[in-house]
Amino acid sequence: MPAVAPIPGGTCASASRTSSRGDGEPADEYRAHRRATGYLEILERSGSDLLAIINDILDFSKIEARRMALEAVPFDPADLAGDVVRRLSTRVSGRPIELRSETAPG
């Protein structure tokens, strides 16, 4: 009976020497699971961003109609730049492009 190893997210993977196709290694399955999880996280964040854009468009309509006041909201530009790089990294994967974000300390 193969051993069972936990994978983040509450699922389990078999530690046998073959995959369901019979030709893979457990490490390959784990990497594929991690990659899929990363894509799902990016998809979730992108969906949230799209909803925020739609809400912003609706807010601009309210501003133009003079029905809303603006407020200042603090944010971290380094975190924002990092999020953009993570989201775009899937689009440049496998291409000869280096995508990175650098911010000055402080």
Contacts in CASP RR format, 6 or more apart in sequence:
PFRMAT RR
TARGET T0000
AUTHOR 0000-0000-0000
METHOD contacts of the structure
MODEL  1
MPAVAPIPGGTCASASRTSSRGDGEPADEYRAHRRATGYLEILERSGSDL
LAIINDILDFSKIEARRMALEAVPFDPADLAGDVVRRLSTRVSGRPIELR
SETAPG
2 14 0 8 1.000
2 15 0 8 1.000
2 16 0 8 1.000
3 14 0 8 1.000
3 15 0 8 1.000
3 16 0 8 1.000
4 12 0 8 1.000
4 13 0 8 1.000
4 14 0 8 1.000
4 15 0 8 1.000
5 12 0 8 1.000
5 13 0 8 1.000
5 15 0 8 1.000
5 26 0 8 1.000
5 30 0 8 1.000
6 12 0 8 1.000
7 13 0 8 1.000
7 30 0 8 1.000
7 33 0 8 1.000
8 37 0 8 1.000
9 37 0 8 1.000
11 33 0 8 1.000
13 26 0 8 1.000
13 29 0 8 1.000
13 30 0 8 1.000
13 33 0 8 1.000
14 26 0 8 1.000
15 26 0 8 1.000
16 26 0 8 1.000
17 25 0 8 1.000
17 26 0 8 1.000
18 24 0 8 1.000
19 25 0 8 1.000
19 26 0 8 1.000
19 28 0 8 1.000
19 29 0 8 1.000
39 90 0 8 1.000
42 86 0 8 1.000
42 87 0 8 1.000
42 90 0 8 1.000
45 83 0 8 1.000
45 87 0 8 1.000
46 87 0 8 1.000
49 87 0 8 1.000
59 68 0 8 1.000
62 68 0 8 1.000
63 70 0 8 1.000
77 103 0 8 1.000
78 101 0 8 1.000
78 103 0 8 1.000
81 101 0 8 1.000
81 103 0 8 1.000
82 101 0 8 1.000
84 101 0 8 1.000
85 99 0 8 1.000
85 100 0 8 1.000
85 101 0 8 1.000
88 99 0 8 1.000
89 99 0 8 1.000
92 99 0 8 1.000
END
